[in-house]
Amino acid sequence: MAYGTRRGHGFLVRLEVGGDGCVRVEVHDSRGEEEGERRPRVCEPGAADVRGRGLLIVAALADGWGVEGREPFGKVVWARFDVMG
């Protein structure tokens, strides 16, 4: 089972380059709040923790990020990068 997915389901990574000089990266998966899962959030891992740095890195590098519901189930975690200034 891949991280963030239901057994037997995959995930999708989508990259969109906008005419406004922004790049949007989306990761769609099949797990969501309807299963009692917590919404992804930035953590403050300890030095010895082996997990919890993914969104911390995204938040530090991206110009914006968020989490949205996905139909019929699951979620989309996205990040926006302004590449033209």
Backbone bond lengths (Angstrom), bond angles and torsions (degrees), N, CA, C in turn:
res aa  C-N    CA-C-N  psi(-1)  N-CA   C-N-CA  omega(-1)  CA-C   N-CA-C  phi
1 M - - - 1.455 - - 1.526 108.62 -
2 A 1.299 116.75 129.65 1.458 121.90 177.06 1.526 109.82 -77.96
3 Y 1.293 116.70 152.53 1.457 122.13 179.30 1.524 110.16 -58.14
4 G 1.329 116.98 129.78 1.461 121.54 175.82 1.509 115.29 84.67
5 T 1.320 119.59 5.93 1.457 120.93 -177.43 1.521 111.73 -120.31
6 R 1.310 115.55 160.39 1.458 122.07 172.04 1.519 108.48 -81.46
7 R 1.299 116.63 153.36 1.462 120.69 176.37 1.525 109.14 -57.44
8 G 1.311 116.19 131.08 1.453 121.11 -179.67 1.520 114.73 85.80
9 H 1.320 117.54 -1.08 1.458 121.83 178.63 1.516 109.42 -118.03
10 G 1.294 116.95 152.95 1.453 121.70 179.14 1.507 111.59 -105.40
11 F 1.310 114.90 -156.96 1.453 121.26 176.87 1.518 107.68 -141.60
12 L 1.315 116.13 166.67 1.450 122.47 -177.91 1.516 108.58 -131.58
13 V 1.320 116.93 133.76 1.460 122.17 172.66 1.515 106.78 -111.11
14 R 1.310 116.22 127.36 1.469 121.61 -177.42 1.523 108.81 -123.46
15 L 1.312 116.17 135.28 1.452 122.75 178.27 1.521 107.84 -122.53
16 E 1.331 116.36 127.29 1.466 120.88 -178.32 1.526 109.10 -128.26
17 V 1.309 115.72 127.10 1.460 121.13 176.88 1.519 107.28 -103.90
18 G 1.319 116.26 119.54 1.455 120.96 -177.67 1.512 111.96 -93.01
19 G 1.318 115.50 157.52 1.455 121.33 177.44 1.515 113.04 -68.25
20 D 1.329 116.47 -11.74 1.464 121.54 -178.93 1.527 112.62 -90.60
21 G 1.336 117.08 9.58 1.456 120.09 178.95 1.512 114.03 83.08
22 C 1.321 117.52 17.96 1.455 121.70 178.66 1.524 110.29 -110.47
23 V 1.315 115.07 147.95 1.459 122.20 172.57 1.518 106.53 -116.54
24 R 1.328 116.47 129.90 1.461 122.04 178.53 1.526 107.94 -115.61
25 V 1.312 115.81 126.19 1.454 122.72 177.41 1.531 106.86 -111.07
26 E 1.338 116.39 129.79 1.465 121.62 179.10 1.520 109.29 -124.75
27 V 1.314 115.97 140.80 1.461 121.73 170.84 1.522 106.30 -121.02
28 H 1.333 115.45 114.43 1.469 122.53 179.25 1.528 107.51 -97.71
29 D 1.327 117.60 134.70 1.455 119.60 173.36 1.521 110.17 -141.83
30 S 1.310 115.92 173.88 1.461 120.61 -171.42 1.521 114.42 -96.89
31 R 1.301 118.51 4.43 1.464 120.31 177.64 1.512 109.52 -101.58
32 G 1.328 115.63 141.95 1.454 118.84 -179.71 1.502 111.83 -152.19
33 E 1.316 115.44 -175.38 1.456 122.08 -177.08 1.519 112.65 -65.10
34 E 1.340 117.29 -22.90 1.461 119.88 -179.39 1.522 111.48 -64.59
35 E 1.321 118.21 -17.36 1.457 123.04 178.43 1.525 111.17 -96.36
36 G 1.308 117.64 10.63 1.451 121.15 -178.08 1.526 113.15 81.61
37 E 1.316 116.82 9.91 1.458 120.88 179.24 1.527 109.62 -75.51
38 R 1.296 115.96 145.64 1.459 119.74 174.22 1.515 109.38 -76.72
39 R 1.309 115.41 149.89 1.463 120.99 176.19 1.532 108.17 -68.21
40 P 1.333 118.17 137.17 1.462 119.38 178.21 1.525 110.46 -56.31
41 R 1.312 115.78 141.75 1.462 121.03 -178.34 1.521 109.25 -149.11
42 V 1.316 115.78 159.68 1.455 121.50 176.16 1.524 107.73 -72.30
43 C 1.313 116.40 129.92 1.468 122.48 179.70 1.528 109.70 -106.57
44 E 1.310 115.40 168.00 1.456 122.00 173.26 1.527 107.18 -120.55
45 P 1.342 117.30 79.85 1.462 119.74 -176.84 1.517 112.12 -70.44
46 G 1.323 115.08 151.35 1.452 120.62 174.42 1.520 110.15 -77.19
47 A 1.306 116.49 167.69 1.465 121.73 -177.42 1.524 112.00 -59.41
48 A 1.333 118.48 -31.50 1.464 121.85 -177.27 1.527 112.87 -92.83
49 D 1.347 118.04 -6.14 1.467 120.61 -179.50 1.522 110.17 -68.81
50 V 1.334 115.61 139.54 1.464 120.23 -179.54 1.519 112.20 -98.76
51 R 1.315 118.42 -1.76 1.463 123.26 179.09 1.517 109.84 -133.32
52 G 1.345 115.43 168.82 1.452 119.48 170.11 1.515 116.58 99.04
53 R 1.325 117.65 12.27 1.457 119.18 -178.18 1.517 114.36 -106.25
54 G 1.318 117.98 -9.49 1.462 121.57 -174.70 1.510 113.79 -56.78
55 L 1.322 117.55 -57.57 1.467 119.99 -178.41 1.527 111.88 -73.59
56 L 1.312 117.59 -24.06 1.464 120.75 174.11 1.529 109.32 -61.84
57 I 1.327 116.83 -42.39 1.464 121.82 177.99 1.525 110.21 -68.66
58 V 1.335 116.87 -44.62 1.465 120.80 178.76 1.526 110.24 -58.88
59 A 1.330 117.53 -47.50 1.468 121.32 -178.63 1.526 111.63 -62.26
60 A 1.332 117.47 -33.89 1.462 120.87 -179.80 1.526 111.76 -72.91
61 L 1.325 117.99 -33.34 1.459 121.49 -174.37 1.524 114.82 -96.59
62 A 1.329 117.16 -29.87 1.465 121.25 -173.61 1.521 111.57 -83.29
63 D 1.329 114.84 157.09 1.461 121.15 174.27 1.522 111.40 -87.71
64 G 1.296 116.87 -6.59 1.458 123.56 175.72 1.510 108.65 -179.57
65 W 1.339 116.89 152.36 1.454 120.59 176.42 1.517 108.25 -156.55
66 G 1.324 116.28 162.63 1.450 120.09 179.24 1.515 111.54 -170.60
67 V 1.326 113.90 -179.90 1.456 122.42 179.87 1.519 107.30 -130.55
68 E 1.330 116.96 133.41 1.457 122.20 178.76 1.520 108.82 -130.27
69 G 1.336 115.91 152.94 1.450 120.48 173.30 1.518 110.43 -69.39
70 R 1.303 116.15 158.29 1.465 122.39 -179.04 1.519 108.12 -132.85
71 E 1.311 117.52 133.91 1.466 122.71 -179.65 1.515 110.56 -94.70
72 P 1.307 120.39 139.83 1.456 126.77 6.11 1.523 113.23 -83.52
73 F 1.338 118.51 -14.10 1.455 121.32 176.10 1.519 108.70 -157.39
74 G 1.304 115.32 163.03 1.465 119.69 177.32 1.512 113.07 103.73
75 K 1.324 114.48 -162.40 1.460 121.13 -176.56 1.520 110.50 -149.43
76 V 1.316 114.58 164.94 1.468 122.99 173.64 1.524 106.47 -126.18
77 V 1.319 116.40 122.86 1.460 121.20 172.10 1.525 105.37 -103.31
78 W 1.329 117.07 126.26 1.455 121.03 -174.76 1.536 110.81 -127.57
79 A 1.316 114.11 156.58 1.455 121.43 174.55 1.531 107.83 -139.88
80 R 1.326 115.82 143.65 1.467 122.11 179.02 1.529 109.21 -117.40
81 F 1.317 114.74 134.12 1.457 120.95 179.31 1.529 108.04 -123.93
82 D 1.332 116.85 122.11 1.464 122.31 177.25 1.521 106.66 -86.06
83 V 1.332 116.33 107.65 1.461 119.34 -174.17 1.526 113.55 -99.95
84 M 1.323 117.08 -12.09 1.468 120.57 177.40 1.517 107.37 -122.11
85 G 1.300 117.10 128.68 1.448 119.38 -174.37 1.470 116.04 -110.72
